[in-house]
Amino acid sequence: MTQARSLHGRHIVVTRPEPAEGPMHEALVALGARVEPVPVLDVRPPANDRALRDALALLPEADWLIVTSPRAVEVLAELSVFEAAPPERLQVAVVGERTAQAVHQVG
């Protein structure tokens, strides 16, 4: 490991809501860091998904659908968003490679 890529002696706080031994943790440890998981978000489905369903009903009028995480893809799939062909003018943008892969998996 080169000195420039070493995190030896560094204490890193990971605020992502992933498992304590998740991919971010493993990557940082591999670079020599001491990692402290401190999730600051609790990601879970809303108690009432009415606002989301109302927003999704507007998709035929939308220009863009921006999907920000693989979990968002799961939620949209659970709501059957990907079962019908998308409106012709709708463009889809994703944040990150894993999100892109998730979107491609569900169509």
N, C-alpha and C positions, 0 to 999 in steps of 0.2 A: 504494500500500500504506500502510495506516495505521501509525502508530508502535506502537500496541498489538499489532499482528500481525507486526511485524518481528522477525526473529531475526538481523538484521545484526550481525556481530561475535561471534556466538556459535559455539562449537565443540561440535557435538553428536555423541556416540558412539551409534551404532545397533547394538544387540546382537541384533537379529532375524536369523534365518538366511535372509535373502532375498538376491537378487542385489544386488551393490554399487550398481547403478543402479535398484533396485526402487522401488515406489511411495512408501515411507516416505522414502527418500533424495530422490526428486524433489520431494516435498511440502516437505521441510525446506529444500532448496536454493532452491525458489521463494520461500520466506519470508526468504531471505538468509543462512541458516546455512552454515557450513563443516561438512561431514558426514564422519565417519570410521566406516566399517563395521567392526565387531568382533563377528562372530557368536560367541555363547557356547554355542550348541546345534548339534548335528549331527543333523538329522532324517533318519532312514532306517528302513527296515523292520527289524523284529527278526530276528535270526538264526533264532529258533524262535518261531513264532506260536501254539504250543500253548496258552499261558496266555490269549491273546486269544480263541482258538476256544472254550476251556472257558468263559470268561466270556460269550461270545455265546450259548452253548448255554443259558444261564440266562435269556435274554431273555423267554421265555414266563412266567416267574415275576416279572419285574421290573415296577416301576411307571414307571420313567423310563429313558430313554436320553439321555445328555447328550453332545452332539457339540461339540467345542471348536475345530475348525479345518477348513478345506476339505481339508487333507491327511488328516484323520481320516475325512472323508466318502469320499475316494478309497480308503483302506484298507478301509473297511467295504464299499464297492461291489465291490472286488476279491474280498472274501470272500463275496459274494452276499447280504449282509444285507438289501438292499433289494428282492430279487427276490420274496420271499414277502410276503403281507400281514402287517403287524405284529400282534402279539397285541392283542386288543381294548382291554385296559386300559392298554397301554403309551403313555406320553406322551413326546414328544420335545422336548428343549430344545436350543437352539443358542447358541453364543457368537459374536455378531457377524453383520452383514449378509451378508458374503461366505460364511460358513458356512451361513446360512439359504438363500442362493441355491443353493449346492452341493447341499444336501439336497433342495431342490425339484427340481433338475435330475435327480436320480437317483430321485426318487419317494418 
